[in-house]
Amino acid sequence: DTGSPTLIISTVQDGQRSLGMDEVQFLQITGTGTLSGYYKLKFESSGYTSDIAVHATADQVERALEQLTTIHDISVSQNDSVNQAAVGSAGNLVHHYEITYSSKNGNVGQIVVDKNSVTSSNGDADIIMHDGDNALSAVNTKSTSAIPGEQPRDYGSKIILDSLARSYKITGLITGLEYFVAVSARNQKHGYGNRLLPSPPSITPPMQIPGKPANVSLDVNTGYSDSIIINFDPPESDGGDVILRYRVELDPTSNFDSPIVEDFECPSNNLRTIWRIDTTVDAGGKIDGGSFTLRLDVNGYAFTTSEIAYDAVALSWNETAQEQNLPVAFSLVDGSSSITTVPPTNIESILFAGDRVKFSGQLAPYKNYKILSVSGNSATLEEPFEGSDGIQGKTTRHYGGRGTPISSRIHCQYDEYLCSSETEAKSGSVQKKLEDLEYAITAGVLVDRDGPSSSNEFIWRITFLDDAPDAGSDFKLSVSSNSLTTVGGSGSANIVTTLLIDGETYKSCSGSLVVPSHGGLVKGLEYYGRVFAVNSLGYSVPGEAENFQAPMIVPSAPTGVTLDVVSSTELMVLFGSPSDNGGTSVTAYLIEWATSSLFLDVESTTLDYLAGGAPFFKTIGGLTTGVNYYFRVSAINSQGVGPTQATTPPFLNPHQKPAPPTNVRVAATSESMITIGWSEPLDDGGDDITTYRVEWDTSSGFTSSSIPPHKGYIDVEASIHESYTIELLSKEKRYFTRVFAINDAGVGTPQTSSPKYITPAKQVPGTPHSLVATPGSGLGTIDVWWQRPRIPHHTIPCYGSYSLPQDCPVKYGGSTPVSNGGEPIIEYEVEYNERSDFNGIDGGRKRVTGTSCTILNLTNGRTYYIRVLARNVIGSGRFCERKGGNHCDGDLVSAASTP
């Protein structure tokens, strides 16, 4: 052996008896010879007593001490012949007094002695006080038999200074615990008198129903339209028993005639998970031995038990012994292993191979006999019986039991020397097998067992005392392995696991709770609420909410939200009430606007005057003309701001009617047509110009009585047209014209054309276009192509715009656009010259009726500039000498003759 073993004992918690313990202190006077004189005593903060004679009686000492104001109630006894060693005396003991503090105020201080006036004839007089403590002597035994005071469990006291008081209410007691009560009086001079015990001297506060829940109120469950919040605190008194749950009732009436009820279970009443384990056998077989293991899944982890015997007891305290009386009488013979029933009774469904039994007449009272086999009314023991012959008065079957490391059925875990795997498989309870899984089970399990059945089957019900984990992670038992055996191998033995109760761990059952948990209330309907506390004795009186509450949410979006223009700086929002007010009145509307559809730079205002009812409108001013503003509107009630509704249209720009068009001009196009051209206004009013209106009349006031086509107007699309040609007019009349610009705000002021009026007349042709010249196919030639005029000679396109002109109309009865001036083009004149100003020597002209020609007899390789004009009976139009699709506005056209 090595090392020095050490045993350490320490106090974890001081014990405390229900009635406490009176402190006992020893006062001892020692000496030899003749003693004389007196002494004085004091206790805690008191003064000294009067003189006490050295040979005073116990009564005299007691009276002296009780005069001290710090002494409550004591008794003094005297025993001068006491065993001196037992009371800690070193010898020469003359007087021994035992002072008992019957006030039970716990461990008190030691009495102080003034012994200066005590003497003996031999000069060795002494007075010794032994405190009531557990001090040890030099040999580590208690030095005296003095007793330390111990305050009773749940002790309490109250000093009442009012001398007229004749009653007092004691609160904070523990229900079901017996309490003793005493009363004592106190004066200023002598302190406390003797205690008086009332009648009866003790009382036990009974358990009762709880007090009513406190501070009950109702609130909105924000964001939910079919439930509300109920708030309450636990009652001041639980009735001496834990509160198991609270019953909450809601009703539209204060009478609670047909309430909506929901119970809220408390953590003190958590639902425990319970599993059932069955061993079963089919085909008429009977289980006679073996074991199995269980798998436990919890919180995502898997654990496996050690082997569990087929007949394992339920609980650990059953392991030492559990017996069953067998309902038949057996006859045995000493030295024989055969037993029979008297009268003959078939015991095949009562007694089973592998059972361990005891008989009342056996010689060894603690011996178990194992059943080897059973057949009809007889059975065979594994070893011969030793005991009294004949019918046994009592036969019992035994489970569990102590024994050797091999035979013991007390739970053990595998150990090479102390617990073999065979012993482990047949020992222990189901409780201990599961509680070995200490990482999965901390609070333990409770197990009960039924069986055996007629086939030696057993049922165990296992209750897990740990709180059930969250759903999906609860305790789950399944079979891990099966080694059960049957008699003669007949039938198949199995283990079945069944969940009886799915555990549930409850959260806080007071405070703020949603009711009903799954909704179902009517939005906007006011509900009254009350709460009952429930313990094992029943229901409390209800705590009622002083307020009623309706389920409420924010309102839905306003309806019919539209946007309109008021002025160049104002827009107006128009809208109706939401289809759902959220269960309470709408008190205001939030109107927001921004220049972005994302409302990043949002501005807002509220409309809270709603007395006139829907529809509601709000004009927003101070806006920038022409800028697009997005608008949205939300309804507001007591629960907040509801969802937004964008306007229709989603945006508008503040604007007004546009200014007049600019550069309005008019010209004759033919003897029955005139063409008006214009440019956009200097100010579009803050909105896009959508249309231009062209108006004509034979009167400058545009109020003549002329009928169309001599009077009228037409609106043309602004994105396409910057000009318009009026047809079917008379060459005998003069026509006044003007043009209006139009945007979403309306028709602007007109601009009269320049000149103010015009008379239709035939004109020279317009200018040819798309002029092209290239070297010809023969020597000294150039090929020339062009297009007939598209724009009249006055350069105002008949329709369209400068960049996208459209063809002129055809005069009545004709087939050619009137860009020819109203008369057919009779020829084209093509001029060519070596110089771009056409003043050179080498040049010439060529007249053709088509739109192409070849110029001959040119100087080989010389570059010539080309231009062309159109001619009708009225005259010649302008030359085109430049490239260009619709206008001759490109580079000069030239080509080198073929060398």
Summary of the structure (lengths in Angstrom):
residues: 899
radius of gyration: 60.1
end to end distance: 133.2
largest distance: 181.9
contacts: 2814
relative contact order: 0.08
helix: 4%
strand: 39%
